[in-house]
Amino acid sequence: MAKSPEEEHPVKAFGWAARDTSGHLSPFHFSRRATGDEDVRFKVLYCGICHSDLHSIKNEWGFSVYPMVPGHEIVGEVTEVGSKVKKVKVGDKVGVGCMVGACHACDNCNNDLENYCPKMLLTYNSVYTDGTLTYGGYSDSMVANEHYIVRFPENMPLDAGAPLLCAGITVYSPLKYFGLAEPGKHVGIVGLGGLGHVGVKFAKALGAKVTVISTSPSKKDEALNQLGAHSFLVSNDQDQMQAAMGTLDGIIDTVSAVHPIVPLIGLLKSHGKLILLGAPEKPLELPVFPLIVGRKVLAGSGIGGMKETQEMIDFAAKHNITAEIEVISMEYVNTAMERLAKNDVRYRFVIDVGNTLAATKS
């Protein structure tokens, strides 16, 4: 007979979980493994809410497993380390992002690209090496191999820094890899949400000229005056889009809903690159001719390896880059998910796990 989640491991844990495709989250008692020789255990203080959490709890991508404790923008304070851990010590501030395991033997792993390992294990909604489900950061504690632990610089606020563990690395990695992180490059950021707003900040800090591309004219003031973008395009304004044709070296497309990409390809210079970060539920339509004319590149990118994630956090701390957040209590999480579905957040919800989770314990 299979053990209950609370009985699988020796260390009791508590969080909020979804039990079915309704996506409704409620209190959940489960367990974490004992701290191994190479493991780091920490008390969760904050956890960001990523749009992929919403997709996952509702099984919109078709591979969800329940019960599910979401959350992969997890930060907190180290409470215990294994005997072989060298990276951090008790009391340090740390984080865990989107993954907690990989094979460490394939070409990707050998090139610090664990995020592309065929056996990469997600922080939640994966089956760990011991056969149990992985559970995320909407919970009181976390344990992970030290390889997947990110050290937080002292000047990085934990609440506003948490979303960088997914949103930050997701935009930082393609900016660097595709040669857009250079002074003088003109970069477009499509979508001014959780990913897009930190994309503007990173691109600017890396020296690029930044144009925000959005369907919402109401976001122009925020983009230009609060986030410091250099220009703003309304993507369904044909005159504006026509005037900007062939002006961008690259575009970081953060939109996770179905949307037309041919107009975006038109904004690119010859040899320009359109990099897709969002994962729409349905396939996008792609006429090939616009790519051929100008030798343009359509690419995808997903998070980053652990070495690059640490590099990103250190860069963010140096340049004072954080997410714009709305801190919420654990009890508010279902309302937050409803608001996220309507894009009603500026720009990232972060759960104050440390101060509010215990009050929900039943």
C-alpha angles and dihedrals in degrees: 000000000000118000120243118250088256093056102042096086136026099243116076116226137182133204145126121281142183114232101189145002092289084081091217111155123213140160114300133186116208139138141251128214121260115268107273126207092269097034132110120205121197141176109246112235102167137009127187123223111234124196087240088063088062093048091048101048089052094043091235091152093048102238105084121136122201143257088045128185103193129202133104102172094078127162133171149120125298113248101171139011132194122248093258098045113121104162101071142009137213110292096028120129111240144162143210121210133187102319140047104178149024138165096262090207108076127088092261094053091045089055096049091258100121087148089072096044111126088227097046112146119219120226088242135012093034132107109244124220091267092057097254128117120264115237126204140220104289082097143083098254143020134199125192141156108273090243088072096046118105118207113226116219114237094247094051111099110228097221098048091035096054096080090056089073088074111005093039099049091040091063099030095056098056092042088058100037097048095048096251095120094086133105111261097027116126110221129186121210113201114206124019100225136105094317099029098056093052088043089061091050095048095044091051093047089050090055103257129138105241131212118185115214115199143154089224116081087188089072094061096092092048092047096049105030105029103031097029101234114167097225142001131219127194100218096210093049102097094195093054093045093047091051090053097048114137096006105109129083092199144352128216106206111199099170115123096189126083108275138154114271101181092082088053092051087054091060091060126098117231108292089020121150130226110197118194117211101162122083110215118200091237131042119270121236113249122186104193100211095079089058094049093052100073100010090258126177129228111195144161132221134190126198113293144257122281095258091054092044091057089046090052094051091048091048091049092051091049092051097037093244115163135151122263101243147184109211114215139180122251090249090060095056098102091050089048090054090052090050092046090054087058093044088244099150135090094234123305134007114224121191116224091221097167095057103032112029097076092057090063095054112123 
